[in-house]
Amino acid sequence: MYFNLYIVYFYTNLNFTDKQKEDPAKLYDQMESNGLITQVIAHMDEDEYANLLTYLETIRDETLTYKNTAGAVLQTIVQDLPRNAAAAAEIVNSWTPEQFDQVRRLAQMANATGMNNDKVVDFPQTNE
């Protein structure tokens, strides 16, 4: 529906009011029932219409694939989060006070030496 509406918008000099565009389904039905869409498409270059339609279908398929892939990844993360959080809590709960102190000192040392911040300095390469 929207594809053919925009074909009419862009390939004709017809003007539509904002009010008419508020209900695209109704506007489409009106254009379809009076044959306007068919006439506009009939006057287009056959290859151009086919190429536009193919391009639209490709974009649609790629978008669906991306959304499904991203959705699947997010779903896995959400499903695994409670199990992973429970495992992490179990590990942390098993630490002794000395182990907590070691982790704290390691984090302080990493912060002081520039790991994960802008204090890291690149050393020049030597030609050996």
N, C-alpha and C positions, 0 to 999 in steps of 0.2 A: 504494500500500500504506500509506504513512505517513499520508496524508490520511485514509483510512478508519479507521485505528487511532485517530487523534486525535479523529475524530468520535465513536467509541465512548467514548474516555476522557472527553471533555467533555460528551457528551450523555446519559450514563447515570450511574447511581449505582454502577456496578460498580467494584470495587477489584481491582487487579492487583498482585501482589507484584513486588519488584525482580527476583527470580529469573525470573518470567514475562516481564518486560520486557527481560531480557538478550538474548533471541532474538526480535526483533520479527517476523521472517519466519515463524517457527513459530507465534507467537501470532496473527498475521494469518491464516495458513492454518487454524488451529483455529476462529477466529471466522467465517471465510468458509465453511468446510465445514459448520458447524452452522447457518448462516443468520443468525447474530447481526447481522452488518454490514448485510445486506439489510433485516432487521427494523428496526434503528435508523434507517436512511435512510428507510424507508417511513413512519416515524412523525414524521419531520421535516417542517417546512413545505417544500414543493417549491421555492419561490423562494429560501428561505434556503440550501438545499443547492446549488442552481444558482449563487447569488451567491458562496458560499464557493469553489466549484470554479472559477468564472470568475476570482475574485480570485487564487487560487493560480496559475492558469495565466498570468495577467498578470504576477505577480511573477516567476514562472519565466522567462517570455519576456524581461522587462526585465533580469533577472540575466544570462541568457545573452547578450543583446545587449551589456550592459556588459562582461562578461568577454571576449567576442569583440573588442570595440572596444579595451579595455585591452590585451588580448593582442596584437592587431595592432600597436598603437602600440609596445609593448615589443619585439615581434619586429623591427619596423623599426629601432628604436634599436639593438638588439643586432647586427642584420645590418650596419647602417651604421657602427657604432662602429669597427671596424678601419680602414675606409676613411677615416673622419673623423680618427681618431687619426694615421694615416699622413700625411694632408694637413697636420694641425697640426704634426706633427714636422718635416715638410719645410719649412714656413714658419719655424718656430723655428730649425731648423738653418741656414737661409739668412741669419739675422740677423748683423749685424756686432756687435762688442763695443760700439760706440757706440749701436746700436739697443737692445741689452739695457739699457744704462745709461739710455737715455731712458724705456724702459718701467718700469724700477725707480724712477726719479725721479717718473714720473707716478703710480705706485701709492703712493709715499710722500706725494706732494702730496694725492692723493685721501683718503688716510687722515687726514692732518693737518687737512684742511678739513672733515671730517665726512661725506664721501660714504660711504654704506653703513654708517653707524653712528648712534648717538643724539646726535651733536654737531650735527646739522643743526638750525638754528633757523628757525622760520617767521617771515617778515617780515610786518608788518601791511600790509593792502591799503590803498592810497590811493584816495580818491574823487576822480577827476578828471573 
